[in-house]
Amino acid sequence: MSGKMDRRSFVKAGAALGAMAAFPVIGCNSSKAGEGDLPKYSGAAIKGSDKIKVGLIGCGGRGTGAATNAMNGCNNVELVAVADLFQDKLDSVESRLKSQLKGQEKFGFGGKESQINIQHKFCGFDAYKKLCETDVDVVIDACPPAFRTPHAEAIVNAGKHAFLEKPACIDITQMRKMREISALADKKGLSIMVGTQRHYNRGYQEAIERVKNGDIGEIVAAQCYWNSAGYVGHSQHDAMEKQGLLKGLSPDDMEYQIRNWFSFIWASGDHIVEQHVHNIDVVLWAMGYKLPVEVNGMGGRSTDLPVMTYGDRFSHFAIDYDMGDGVHIASYCRQDPNTAGHVMERVIGTKGIMETHEWGKQRITGAKAWESPYKNTPPSVIMEHKALYDALKEGKRINALPDLITSTGVGIAGRMSAFSGKRFKYGWMVEKSQEDLMPKQMAFVKNPLPGVPVPGKYQLV
Ligand SMILES: NC(=O)c1ccc[n+]([C@@H]2O[C@H](COP(=O)([O-])OP(=O)(O)OC[C@H]3O[C@@H](n4cnc5c(N)ncnc54)[C@H](O)[C@@H]3O)[C@@H](O)[C@H]2O)c1
């Protein structure tokens, strides 16, 4: 089939409509998510002169990072359109892209400034819609999590392939919508790559492959951590205040909340969903994305950073996920200034233990002990983009969104349990919960918020 369709017409997403049956879907929820399963680093640039036109929605730190990762992952990528809610972000986007490219030169992928050829800049709440109306082939969405769902819907409706940053969504209402969007992408033959980059770290790939091959025996427990030594929104807030970007705004202004999205529950999903999703995703990956039976969590806000100025988020969560048959996942995340950092995943089996660190070792202990031999591998944030463009080039489809929706949903369940102080069945959340955190009006209006959730009082809906 791929031989009958030239690459350009495949990349032109509309041409892929109805091609679903012909193209194998490469997902992360594969029984062997390692060698032979995921596209591999070859270092080769796409041949020929075809350009792959890319648009970026959300020109912040990760957006400019992801766009340059895409240029490095595929030398035929050309960034032609950008969209952001704020003009100041658009004004500085080219210079920030160039400095990101410079920073990535050391990896030797050959991304060049000539790949930045911005012909369209869109600003405002509907900027994403306008970008989707251009002739871009692929859209990167790196906006705050609350906007992922409406943006993903517009991208897929417009027939574009997507790179969506994590998390997939912020609440259960959006989660249901994301499942529909993912199914529509499948129907239209569109590819969706997501920003859980550990899937493209060679050490992680092999560790998980070994777990799936039974090297640690039967899984009996797992633990995962993202304990940070700082509250993520702290320095961003202070930097914006210094630049005068928050002048005249108060914390109940929508603009304040979106600029400080890291600190607000509705905009970020809280850090268990926004950041810790990476670690939850790894243990679920090892378990074949099995869903929890029951969720029992706790958490609170222990930082003395003033509430509302620095948002309404919890600073720490500890969640017990009952996976059935006596197997539990313990998940911990914290963002308190000057506390101990600890970011990793551990899966415990009857014959050994898998331990993985994104910035450290990946290893297995026990009878089939192993330690990752992959040193100085290309950054996984480039490899995930390379995998997307390699797949497009080879006429294969990737849809990594279903697994990200699952991991995000498990994070959401942990947050709901910690906020409410209640234990509940995961199935109840999926089927019955009506949680909907999105503000009803999306404009620069006042958006008063109830404050930090109080366990025992916060109502599960
Ligand atoms: N995969 C990773 O390791 C990783 C790392 C960092 C961030 N992220 C994710 O990337 C996303 C962005 O994070 P960031 O650090 O770049 O944040 P950021 O604040 O630096 O950037 C967000 C950008 O989106 C813009 N924006 C906000 N609302 C918008 C809207 N409605 N329409 C268009 N633009 C809008 C903002 O103005 C800003 O430029 C988040 O979901 C975050 O979780 C992923």
PDBQT file of the ligand as one rigid body, heavy atoms in Angstrom, charges set to zero:
ROOT
HETATM    1  N1  LIG A 501       7.362  16.208  27.784  1.00  0.00    +0.000 N 
HETATM    2  C1  LIG A 501       7.971  16.962  28.651  1.00  0.00    +0.000 C 
HETATM    3  O1  LIG A 501       8.976  16.587  29.233  1.00  0.00    +0.000 OA
HETATM    4  C2  LIG A 501       7.440  18.335  28.945  1.00  0.00    +0.000 A 
HETATM    5  C3  LIG A 501       8.279  19.285  29.522  1.00  0.00    +0.000 A 
HETATM    6  C4  LIG A 501       7.754  20.554  29.791  1.00  0.00    +0.000 A 
HETATM    7  C5  LIG A 501       6.421  20.828  29.516  1.00  0.00    +0.000 A 
HETATM    8  N2  LIG A 501       5.626  19.859  28.965  1.00  0.00    +0.000 N 
HETATM    9  C6  LIG A 501       4.205  20.131  28.690  1.00  0.00    +0.000 C 
HETATM   10  O2  LIG A 501       4.127  21.092  27.633  1.00  0.00    +0.000 OA
HETATM   11  C7  LIG A 501       3.020  21.941  27.852  1.00  0.00    +0.000 C 
HETATM   12  C8  LIG A 501       3.509  23.393  27.861  1.00  0.00    +0.000 C 
HETATM   13  O3  LIG A 501       4.448  23.561  28.892  1.00  0.00    +0.000 OA
HETATM   14  P1  LIG A 501       5.524  24.762  28.837  1.00  0.00    +0.000 P 
HETATM   15  O4  LIG A 501       6.519  24.445  29.868  1.00  0.00    +0.000 OA
HETATM   16  O5  LIG A 501       5.964  24.981  27.455  1.00  0.00    +0.000 OA
HETATM   17  O6  LIG A 501       4.625  25.993  29.306  1.00  0.00    +0.000 OA
HETATM   18  P2  LIG A 501       4.811  27.518  28.853  1.00  0.00    +0.000 P 
HETATM   19  O7  LIG A 501       3.981  28.337  29.757  1.00  0.00    +0.000 OA
HETATM   20  O8  LIG A 501       6.242  27.833  28.717  1.00  0.00    +0.000 OA
HETATM   21  O9  LIG A 501       4.161  27.545  27.401  1.00  0.00    +0.000 OA
HETATM   22  C9  LIG A 501       2.785  27.459  27.152  1.00  0.00    +0.000 C 
HETATM   23  C10 LIG A 501       2.490  28.379  25.967  1.00  0.00    +0.000 C 
HETATM   24  O10 LIG A 501       1.133  28.216  25.573  1.00  0.00    +0.000 OA
HETATM   25  C11 LIG A 501       0.577  29.520  25.374  1.00  0.00    +0.000 C 
HETATM   26  N3  LIG A 501      -0.866  29.420  25.566  1.00  0.00    +0.000 N 
HETATM   27  C12 LIG A 501      -1.566  29.372  26.741  1.00  0.00    +0.000 A 
HETATM   28  N4  LIG A 501      -2.871  29.198  26.488  1.00  0.00    +0.000 NA
HETATM   29  C13 LIG A 501      -3.016  29.167  25.136  1.00  0.00    +0.000 A 
HETATM   30  C14 LIG A 501      -4.116  29.035  24.278  1.00  0.00    +0.000 A 
HETATM   31  N5  LIG A 501      -5.370  28.880  24.743  1.00  0.00    +0.000 N 
HETATM   32  N6  LIG A 501      -3.913  29.056  22.937  1.00  0.00    +0.000 NA
HETATM   33  C15 LIG A 501      -2.656  29.230  22.436  1.00  0.00    +0.000 A 
HETATM   34  N7  LIG A 501      -1.554  29.364  23.230  1.00  0.00    +0.000 NA
HETATM   35  C16 LIG A 501      -1.746  29.323  24.549  1.00  0.00    +0.000 A 
HETATM   36  C17 LIG A 501       1.269  30.383  26.393  1.00  0.00    +0.000 C 
HETATM   37  O11 LIG A 501       1.179  31.754  26.101  1.00  0.00    +0.000 OA
HETATM   38  C18 LIG A 501       2.692  29.862  26.304  1.00  0.00    +0.000 C 
HETATM   39  O12 LIG A 501       3.422  30.479  25.285  1.00  0.00    +0.000 OA
HETATM   40  C19 LIG A 501       2.378  21.480  29.154  1.00  0.00    +0.000 C 
HETATM   41  O13 LIG A 501       1.321  20.598  28.918  1.00  0.00    +0.000 OA
HETATM   42  C20 LIG A 501       3.486  20.733  29.864  1.00  0.00    +0.000 C 
HETATM   43  O14 LIG A 501       3.010  19.723  30.714  1.00  0.00    +0.000 OA
HETATM   44  C21 LIG A 501       6.119  18.644  28.662  1.00  0.00    +0.000 A 
ENDROOT
TORSDOF 0
